[in-house]
Amino acid sequence: MSDESGVSNPPVKTPSLLDALVPVVALLCLLSLSYYLFRDDASYGPNQIALLFCALIAMAVAYKNGMAIDGIRQAVVGGVSTGLAAILILLAVGALIGAWAMSGTISTMVYYGLKVLSPSYFYATAAIICGIVGFTVGSSWTVAGTIGIGMMGIAHSMQLSPAITAGAVISGAYFGDKASPLSDTANLASAAAGANLFDHIRESLWTSVPSLMLAVALFALLGEPGNFDASPVLATMRAHATVSLWTLLPLAVVVMLALLRFPPFVTIFIGALVGGGQAVITAPDSVLALAGDSDIPTVLAYVKGVWAAIATGFTADSGNARVDELLSRGGMASMLNTVWLIITALAFGAVVEHAGLLQRLVGPLIARARSAGALVSSVVATSFGTNVLASDQYIAIVLPARLFRPTFEKRGYAPVMLSRVVGDSATVTSPLIPWNSCGAYMAAALGSSTIAFAPFCFFNLLNPLLTVLFSFIGFRVLRASRG
């Protein structure tokens, strides 16, 4: 056979186990070396180079096995295109952060958060609040990009750990995402496994609720002892930042649009635009200062200031270093490095899937999984591995469900059991991987590296462990109904 370029290709062969291992081992080695050499700067270029290099290795394996070059190229294009929605949302979040920093929305959330929250229970409260909001809107990304930003600002003002705070935000957000019928991941997991959505939600609560309770208990133990005197910080924010309940209007708009099931990109970007309009009313001096051009009409100066905040972020110049550090952030440009990471990761994942390498690795796991516990463990391992290799949460939900569905049916297990296990593993482990689209998004939105916050994402770590434990002790091992 030959591809469109006229290059002759041998017949397609099933990849060997060695074929499947070569790109995977290369990726793990290069990413480890990248972190060893560059530490926290690894995500600013070195990891992207490692992913692209390993994508070339996977391409070589695919070509060796007889796959057409044009087919591989189309797979890469298709794989990267699946991430366009995530990339647009990420850019919208950058715009929202810049606009909300300028309008006073972030400073107001921080101000009132400091008035009612205490370091001793802040982490636990952050997880609970994000869980409630996540269940309401059905989107972990929306929660992290709105409420999560406020929580990170409060933690900064209280001088609390940003990594633990990010872990609390993500734990709550992903509980809400899994438990909400509005969630795209819940709908996808149930559909891919052939289960009813509401049966899937009810079944997921058996593992999600205990996982969240344990996570909240751990966050409570991590609370800072003693009383935090917020008075100096509150006085500083009152004097140097915009604080008004009216500035929470953009947040209310985002929540309303999310409840009305508007697409996430539209919801978040409208929230950014409303924040920019809000800034003209509540912080006109900040808008004009960012525009920095006295030679144009005032109306155009306002437009320029809002435009600049959305594009490149807001830079505060209040004269107070602490306030300036909190509010100087955002802009679409701040997300471009994360976009680069997502594109290279999806390219690698697309080649791995197209070449059949992941399926080759999973085959032996399925064959050796005799008991329910072993089978569920195989699903969890496959879902996590797909998140690592394919770098995309949706692929990590659909592919394992598709691979294991015939085995679950053959052995008489209920489809809702498979959908629950996939949700308990693929959905929740995606933000723990730096080059996964979810991990990259959370790091960019919350301003904490994935490696730093991953150990504190207690819900995300406990959920897959609990679903494996349940299967080994025979709890919630459901059989398909007959007739």
VEXDREN-2710 file (C-alpha; in Angstrom, 1 decimal):
% VEXDREN-2710
k/r/px/py/pz
1/MET/0.0/0.0/0.0
2/SER/1.1/3.6/-0.2
3/ASP/-0.1/6.9/1.3
4/GLU/-0.9/10.1/-0.6
5/SER/2.7/11.1/-0.7
6/GLY/3.5/8.0/-2.8
7/VAL/5.6/6.4/0.0
8/SER/5.1/2.7/0.0
9/ASN/4.1/1.1/3.3
10/PRO/4.1/-2.6/4.3
11/PRO/0.9/-4.2/5.6
12/VAL/-0.2/-3.0/9.0
13/LYS/1.1/-5.3/11.8
14/THR/-0.2/-5.5/15.4
15/PRO/2.3/-3.7/17.6
16/SER/4.4/-5.9/19.9
17/LEU/4.7/-5.3/23.6
18/LEU/8.2/-3.9/23.0
19/ASP/6.7/-1.5/20.4
20/ALA/4.2/-0.3/23.0
21/LEU/6.7/0.1/25.7
22/VAL/9.4/2.1/23.8
23/PRO/7.5/5.4/23.5
24/VAL/6.1/5.1/27.1
25/VAL/9.5/4.4/28.7
26/ALA/11.0/7.2/26.6
27/LEU/8.4/9.6/27.8
28/LEU/8.8/8.7/31.5
29/CYS/12.6/9.0/31.2
30/LEU/12.6/12.3/29.4
31/LEU/10.0/13.9/31.6
32/SER/12.0/12.7/34.7
33/LEU/15.2/14.1/33.2
34/SER/13.4/17.3/32.3
35/TYR/12.3/17.8/35.9
36/TYR/15.7/16.9/37.3
37/LEU/17.4/19.5/35.0
38/PHE/14.9/22.3/35.0
39/ARG/12.8/21.7/38.2
40/ASP/9.8/24.1/38.3
41/ASP/10.8/25.5/34.9
42/ALA/10.2/22.1/33.2
43/SER/6.7/23.1/32.0
44/TYR/8.0/26.2/30.3
45/GLY/9.4/24.4/27.3
46/PRO/11.5/21.3/28.3
47/ASN/8.4/19.1/28.8
48/GLN/6.9/20.2/25.5
49/ILE/10.1/19.2/23.7
50/ALA/10.1/15.8/25.5
51/LEU/6.5/15.2/24.4
52/LEU/7.2/16.1/20.8
53/PHE/10.3/13.9/20.7
54/CYS/8.3/10.9/22.1
55/ALA/5.6/11.6/19.6
56/LEU/8.2/11.2/16.8
57/ILE/9.3/7.9/18.4
58/ALA/5.7/6.7/18.4
59/MET/5.3/7.8/14.8
60/ALA/8.4/5.7/13.9
61/VAL/6.9/2.7/15.6
62/ALA/3.6/3.2/13.8
63/TYR/5.3/3.5/10.4
64/LYS/7.5/0.4/11.1
65/ASN/4.3/-1.5/11.7
66/GLY/2.9/-0.4/8.3
67/MET/0.8/2.6/9.1
68/ALA/0.6/5.2/6.4
69/ILE/2.4/8.5/7.0
70/ASP/-0.7/10.5/5.9
71/GLY/-2.8/8.5/8.3
72/ILE/-0.5/9.2/11.2
73/ARG/-0.5/12.9/10.3
74/GLN/-4.3/13.0/10.2
75/ALA/-4.4/11.3/13.6
76/VAL/-2.2/14.0/15.0
77/VAL/-4.3/16.8/13.5
78/GLY/-7.5/15.1/14.8
79/GLY/-6.0/14.5/18.3
80/VAL/-4.9/18.2/18.6
81/SER/-8.3/19.4/17.4
82/THR/-10.0/17.6/20.3
83/GLY/-8.2/20.0/22.6
84/LEU/-9.4/23.1/20.9
85/ALA/-12.3/23.5/23.2
86/ALA/-10.0/23.2/26.2
87/ILE/-7.6/25.7/24.8
88/LEU/-10.4/28.2/24.1
89/ILE/-11.7/27.8/27.7
90/LEU/-8.1/28.3/29.0
91/LEU/-7.8/31.5/27.0
92/ALA/-11.2/32.7/28.3
93/VAL/-10.1/32.0/31.9
94/GLY/-6.9/34.1/31.3
95/ALA/-9.2/36.9/30.0
96/LEU/-11.5/36.5/33.0
97/ILE/-8.7/36.7/35.6
98/GLY/-7.3/39.9/34.0
99/ALA/-10.7/41.6/33.8
100/TRP/-11.8/40.5/37.3
101/ALA/-8.5/41.7/38.8
102/MET/-9.0/45.1/37.3
103/SER/-12.7/45.4/38.1
104/GLY/-12.3/44.5/41.8
105/THR/-14.2/41.1/41.6
106/ILE/-11.1/39.2/42.9
107/SER/-10.3/41.7/45.6
108/THR/-13.9/41.7/46.8
109/MET/-14.0/37.9/47.0
110/VAL/-10.7/38.0/48.9
111/TYR/-11.9/40.8/51.2
112/TYR/-15.1/39.1/52.3
113/GLY/-13.5/35.7/52.4
114/LEU/-11.0/37.1/54.9
115/LYS/-13.8/38.4/57.0
116/VAL/-15.6/35.1/57.4
117/LEU/-12.9/32.4/57.1
118/SER/-10.3/31.3/59.5
119/PRO/-6.9/29.6/58.8
120/SER/-8.0/26.8/61.2
121/TYR/-10.8/25.6/58.9
122/PHE/-10.0/27.4/55.6
123/TYR/-8.8/24.4/53.6
124/ALA/-11.8/22.2/54.6
125/THR/-14.2/25.1/53.9
126/ALA/-12.7/25.7/50.5
127/ALA/-13.2/22.0/49.5
128/ILE/-16.9/22.1/50.7
129/ILE/-17.7/25.4/49.0
130/CYS/-16.1/24.2/45.7
131/GLY/-18.0/20.9/46.0
132/ILE/-21.3/22.7/46.4
133/VAL/-20.7/25.1/43.5
134/GLY/-19.3/22.2/41.4
135/PHE/-22.4/20.2/41.9
136/THR/-24.5/23.3/41.0
137/VAL/-22.8/24.1/37.8
138/GLY/-21.4/20.7/36.8
139/SER/-18.0/21.9/35.7
140/SER/-14.7/21.6/37.7
141/TRP/-13.1/24.0/35.2
142/THR/-15.6/26.7/35.8
143/VAL/-15.3/26.3/39.6
144/ALA/-11.5/26.5/39.5
145/GLY/-11.6/29.5/37.1
146/THR/-14.0/31.5/39.3
147/ILE/-14.4/30.5/43.0
148/GLY/-10.9/28.8/42.9
149/ILE/-9.2/32.1/42.0
150/GLY/-10.9/33.8/45.0
151/MET/-9.8/31.0/47.3
152/MET/-6.2/31.3/46.1
153/GLY/-6.3/35.0/46.7
154/ILE/-7.6/34.5/50.3
155/ALA/-4.9/31.9/50.9
156/HIS/-2.3/34.3/49.7
157/SER/-3.5/37.1/52.0
158/MET/-3.6/34.7/55.0
159/GLN/-0.1/33.4/54.0
160/LEU/-1.4/29.9/53.7
161/SER/-0.1/27.2/51.5
162/PRO/-1.1/27.7/47.8
163/ALA/-0.5/24.1/47.1
164/ILE/-2.9/22.8/49.8
165/THR/-5.4/25.5/48.8
166/ALA/-5.3/24.3/45.2
167/GLY/-5.7/20.7/46.3
168/ALA/-8.8/21.7/48.3
169/VAL/-10.3/23.6/45.4
170/ILE/-9.6/20.7/43.0
171/SER/-10.9/18.1/45.5
172/GLY/-14.2/20.0/45.9
173/ALA/-14.5/20.9/42.2
174/TYR/-14.1/17.3/41.0
175/PHE/-16.5/15.9/43.6
176/GLY/-19.1/18.4/42.2
177/ASP/-18.2/17.5/38.7
178/LYS/-18.7/13.8/39.3
179/ALA/-21.9/14.1/41.3
180/SER/-23.7/16.6/39.0
181/PRO/-26.1/15.5/36.3
182/LEU/-25.0/18.7/34.5
183/SER/-21.4/17.4/34.2
184/ASP/-20.1/16.5/30.8
185/THR/-17.8/13.9/32.3
186/ALA/-20.7/12.1/34.1
187/ASN/-22.7/12.1/30.9
188/LEU/-19.8/10.8/28.9
189/ALA/-18.9/8.0/31.4
190/SER/-22.4/6.7/31.6
191/ALA/-22.9/6.9/27.8
192/ALA/-19.5/5.1/27.1
193/ALA/-20.3/2.3/29.5
194/GLY/-24.0/2.0/28.4
195/ALA/-25.4/3.0/31.8
196/ASN/-28.3/5.3/32.7
197/LEU/-27.1/8.8/33.7
198/PHE/-29.0/9.0/37.0
199/ASP/-28.2/5.4/37.9
200/HIS/-24.5/6.4/37.3
201/ILE/-24.8/9.5/39.5
202/ARG/-26.4/7.5/42.4
203/GLU/-23.9/4.7/42.1
204/SER/-21.0/7.2/42.0
205/LEU/-22.1/8.7/45.3
206/TRP/-21.2/5.5/47.1
207/THR/-17.5/6.2/46.5
208/SER/-17.6/10.0/46.0
209/VAL/-19.2/10.9/49.3
210/PRO/-16.9/8.9/51.6
211/SER/-13.9/10.1/49.5
212/LEU/-14.9/13.8/50.0
213/MET/-15.6/13.2/53.8
214/LEU/-12.1/11.8/54.2
215/ALA/-10.6/14.6/52.2
216/VAL/-12.4/17.3/54.2
217/ALA/-11.2/15.6/57.4
218/LEU/-7.6/15.7/56.2
219/PHE/-7.9/19.3/55.2
220/ALA/-9.3/20.1/58.6
221/LEU/-6.2/18.4/60.2
222/LEU/-4.0/20.7/58.0
223/GLY/-5.7/23.8/59.2
224/GLU/-3.3/26.4/60.7
225/PRO/-3.7/26.7/64.5
226/GLY/-4.2/30.0/66.2
227/ASN/-6.2/33.2/65.3
228/PHE/-5.3/35.1/62.2
229/ASP/-5.6/38.9/62.6
230/ALA/-7.0/40.0/59.2
231/SER/-7.5/43.6/60.2
232/PRO/-4.2/44.9/58.7
233/VAL/-4.8/43.1/55.4
234/LEU/-8.5/44.3/55.3
235/ALA/-7.5/47.9/56.0
236/THR/-4.8/47.7/53.2
237/MET/-7.3/46.3/50.7
238/ARG/-9.9/48.9/51.6
239/ALA/-7.3/51.6/51.0
240/HIS/-5.6/50.3/47.9
241/ALA/-8.1/47.9/46.1
242/THR/-11.6/48.1/44.8
243/VAL/-14.0/46.4/47.2
244/SER/-17.7/46.5/46.6
245/LEU/-20.5/43.9/46.5
246/TRP/-21.4/45.3/43.0
247/THR/-18.1/43.9/41.7
248/LEU/-19.5/40.4/42.3
249/LEU/-21.9/40.9/39.4
250/PRO/-19.6/39.1/36.9
251/LEU/-19.4/36.1/39.2
252/ALA/-23.2/36.0/39.4
253/VAL/-23.4/36.2/35.6
254/VAL/-21.0/33.2/35.2
255/VAL/-23.0/31.1/37.7
256/MET/-26.3/32.0/36.0
257/LEU/-25.0/31.1/32.5
258/ALA/-23.5/27.8/33.8
259/LEU/-26.9/26.9/35.3
260/LEU/-28.5/27.7/32.0
261/ARG/-26.1/25.2/30.3
262/PHE/-24.3/27.7/28.2
263/PRO/-21.0/26.3/26.8
264/PRO/-18.0/26.8/29.2
265/PHE/-16.1/29.0/26.8
266/VAL/-19.1/31.3/26.2
267/THR/-19.9/31.4/29.9
268/ILE/-16.4/32.3/31.0
269/PHE/-15.7/34.8/28.2
270/ILE/-18.9/36.6/28.8
271/GLY/-17.9/36.7/32.5
272/ALA/-14.6/38.4/31.4
273/LEU/-16.5/40.9/29.2
274/VAL/-18.9/41.7/32.1
275/GLY/-15.9/42.1/34.4
276/GLY/-14.3/44.6/31.9
277/GLY/-17.5/46.6/31.8
278/GLN/-17.7/46.5/35.5
279/ALA/-14.2/47.9/35.8
280/VAL/-15.2/50.9/33.8
281/ILE/-17.8/51.7/36.4
282/THR/-16.2/50.6/39.7
283/ALA/-12.5/51.2/38.9
284/PRO/-12.2/53.7/36.0
285/ASP/-8.9/55.0/37.2
286/SER/-7.4/51.5/37.0
287/VAL/-8.7/51.1/33.5
288/LEU/-7.3/54.5/32.3
289/ALA/-4.0/53.7/34.0
290/LEU/-3.7/50.4/32.2
291/ALA/-4.5/52.2/28.9
292/GLY/-1.6/54.6/29.6
293/ASP/-2.5/56.8/26.6
294/SER/-3.7/60.4/27.2
295/ASP/-3.7/61.3/23.5
296/ILE/-6.9/59.3/22.7
297/PRO/-10.5/60.1/23.6
298/THR/-11.6/58.9/27.1
299/VAL/-14.1/56.4/25.7
300/LEU/-11.4/54.8/23.6
301/ALA/-9.0/54.8/26.5
302/TYR/-11.6/52.8/28.5
303/VAL/-11.8/50.3/25.6
304/LYS/-8.0/50.1/25.4
305/GLY/-7.7/49.4/29.1
306/VAL/-10.3/46.6/29.1
307/TRP/-8.8/45.2/25.9
308/ALA/-5.3/45.2/27.5
309/ALA/-6.5/43.5/30.7
310/ILE/-8.2/40.7/28.6
311/ALA/-5.2/40.3/26.3
312/THR/-2.2/40.7/28.5
313/GLY/-3.5/40.9/32.0
314/PHE/-3.9/43.6/34.7
315/THR/-0.9/45.2/36.4
316/ALA/-1.8/46.8/39.6
317/ASP/0.1/50.0/40.7
318/SER/-1.5/50.8/44.1
319/GLY/1.7/51.6/45.8
320/ASN/1.2/48.6/48.2
321/ALA/3.4/45.7/47.2
322/ARG/1.1/43.1/48.8
323/VAL/-2.0/44.3/47.0
324/ASP/-0.1/44.6/43.7
325/GLU/1.2/41.0/44.0
326/LEU/-2.3/39.8/44.5
327/LEU/-3.9/41.7/41.6
328/SER/-1.2/41.8/38.9
329/ARG/-2.2/38.7/36.9
330/GLY/-4.3/37.3/34.1
331/GLY/-4.7/37.9/30.4
332/MET/-4.9/35.4/27.5
333/ALA/-1.2/35.8/27.0
334/SER/-0.5/34.3/30.4
335/MET/-2.0/31.0/29.2
336/LEU/0.0/30.6/26.0
337/ASN/2.7/28.4/27.6
338/THR/-0.1/26.0/28.9
339/VAL/-1.6/26.0/25.4
340/TRP/1.8/24.9/24.1
341/LEU/1.9/22.1/26.6
342/ILE/-1.6/20.9/25.8
343/ILE/-0.9/20.8/22.0
344/THR/2.3/18.8/22.3
345/ALA/0.7/16.4/24.8
346/LEU/-2.3/15.8/22.6
347/ALA/-0.1/15.2/19.6
348/PHE/1.8/12.5/21.5
349/GLY/-1.5/10.9/22.8
350/ALA/-3.0/10.9/19.3
351/VAL/-0.1/8.9/17.8
352/VAL/-0.1/6.4/20.7
353/GLU/-3.8/5.8/20.3
354/HIS/-3.7/5.6/16.5
355/ALA/-0.8/3.2/16.6
356/GLY/-2.7/0.9/18.9
357/LEU/0.0/1.0/21.5
358/LEU/-2.3/1.6/24.5
359/GLN/-4.6/-1.2/23.5
360/ARG/-1.5/-3.5/23.3
361/LEU/-0.5/-2.6/26.8
362/VAL/-4.1/-3.1/28.2
363/GLY/-4.7/-6.5/26.6
364/PRO/-2.6/-8.6/29.1
365/LEU/-4.2/-6.7/32.0
366/ILE/-7.7/-7.8/30.9
367/ALA/-6.6/-11.4/30.2
368/ARG/-5.2/-11.7/33.7
369/ALA/-8.0/-10.0/35.6
370/ARG/-10.0/-13.0/36.9
371/SER/-11.7/-11.5/40.0
372/ALA/-13.9/-8.4/40.3
373/GLY/-11.2/-6.7/42.3
374/ALA/-8.5/-7.4/39.6
375/LEU/-10.8/-6.3/36.8
376/VAL/-11.7/-3.0/38.6
377/SER/-8.0/-2.5/39.3
378/SER/-7.2/-3.0/35.6
379/VAL/-9.8/-0.4/34.7
380/VAL/-8.3/2.1/37.2
381/ALA/-4.8/1.5/36.0
382/THR/-5.8/1.8/32.3
383/SER/-7.8/5.0/33.0
384/PHE/-4.8/6.6/34.8
385/GLY/-2.4/5.4/32.1
386/THR/-4.6/6.8/29.4
387/ASN/-4.6/10.2/31.2
388/VAL/-0.8/10.0/31.3
389/LEU/-0.3/8.9/27.7
390/ALA/-3.3/10.5/25.8
391/SER/-3.1/13.7/28.0
392/ASP/-6.9/14.1/27.6
393/GLN/-9.6/13.4/30.2
394/TYR/-12.3/12.6/27.6
395/ILE/-10.1/10.0/25.9
396/ALA/-9.3/8.5/29.3
397/ILE/-13.0/8.1/29.9
398/VAL/-14.1/6.8/26.5
399/LEU/-11.2/4.5/25.6
400/PRO/-11.1/2.4/28.8
401/ALA/-14.9/2.1/28.9
402/ARG/-14.8/0.9/25.3
403/LEU/-12.0/-1.5/26.0
404/PHE/-13.5/-3.1/29.1
405/ARG/-17.2/-3.0/28.2
406/PRO/-17.2/-6.4/26.4
407/THR/-15.4/-8.0/29.3
408/PHE/-17.9/-6.6/31.9
409/GLU/-20.8/-7.7/29.7
410/LYS/-19.3/-11.2/29.3
411/ARG/-18.8/-11.6/33.0
412/GLY/-22.3/-10.4/33.9
413/TYR/-21.4/-7.1/35.6
414/ALA/-23.8/-4.1/35.4
415/PRO/-22.9/-1.3/33.0
416/VAL/-23.3/1.2/35.9
417/MET/-20.5/-0.5/37.7
418/LEU/-18.1/0.1/34.8
419/SER/-19.3/3.7/34.4
420/ARG/-18.7/4.3/38.1
421/VAL/-15.2/2.9/38.1
422/VAL/-14.3/4.9/35.0
423/GLY/-15.6/8.1/36.7
424/ASP/-13.7/7.2/39.9
425/SER/-10.4/6.9/38.0
426/ALA/-10.3/8.7/34.6
427/THR/-12.2/11.8/35.7
428/VAL/-10.5/12.4/39.0
429/THR/-6.9/11.6/38.1
430/SER/-6.7/13.9/35.1
431/PRO/-5.7/17.0/37.1
432/LEU/-2.8/15.1/38.8
433/ILE/-0.7/14.9/35.6
434/PRO/1.2/18.1/34.6
435/TRP/0.9/17.6/30.8
436/ASN/-2.7/16.4/30.8
437/SER/-5.1/19.1/29.6
438/CYS/-6.8/19.2/33.1
439/GLY/-3.6/19.3/35.0
440/ALA/-2.2/22.1/32.8
441/TYR/-5.5/24.0/33.1
442/MET/-5.6/23.7/36.9
443/ALA/-2.0/24.8/37.3
444/ALA/-2.5/27.8/35.0
445/ALA/-5.9/28.9/36.6
446/LEU/-4.8/28.5/40.2
447/GLY/-1.2/29.6/39.9
448/SER/0.3/26.5/41.6
449/SER/2.3/23.8/39.8
450/THR/0.7/20.4/39.3
451/ILE/3.6/18.7/41.1
452/ALA/3.1/21.0/44.1
453/PHE/-0.7/20.5/44.5
454/ALA/-1.1/16.9/43.4
455/PRO/-0.2/15.4/46.8
456/PHE/-3.0/17.5/48.4
457/CYS/-5.8/16.6/46.0
458/PHE/-7.0/14.2/48.6
459/PHE/-10.4/13.5/47.0
460/ASN/-8.8/12.7/43.6
461/LEU/-6.3/10.3/45.3
462/LEU/-8.8/8.6/47.6
463/ASN/-11.6/8.1/45.1
464/PRO/-9.8/5.5/42.8
465/LEU/-8.3/3.7/45.9
466/LEU/-11.8/3.4/47.5
467/THR/-13.4/2.0/44.3
468/VAL/-10.6/-0.6/44.2
469/LEU/-11.1/-1.5/47.9
470/PHE/-14.8/-1.8/47.5
471/SER/-14.4/-4.3/44.6
472/PHE/-12.0/-6.5/46.5
473/ILE/-14.3/-6.7/49.6
474/GLY/-17.3/-7.3/47.3
475/PHE/-19.1/-4.1/48.1
476/ARG/-21.1/-2.5/45.2
477/VAL/-20.0/-5.3/42.8
478/LEU/-23.2/-5.1/40.8
479/ARG/-24.5/-7.8/38.5
480/ALA/-26.5/-7.0/35.3
481/SER/-30.2/-7.6/35.6
482/ARG/-31.5/-10.5/33.6
483/GLY/-34.5/-10.4/31.3
END
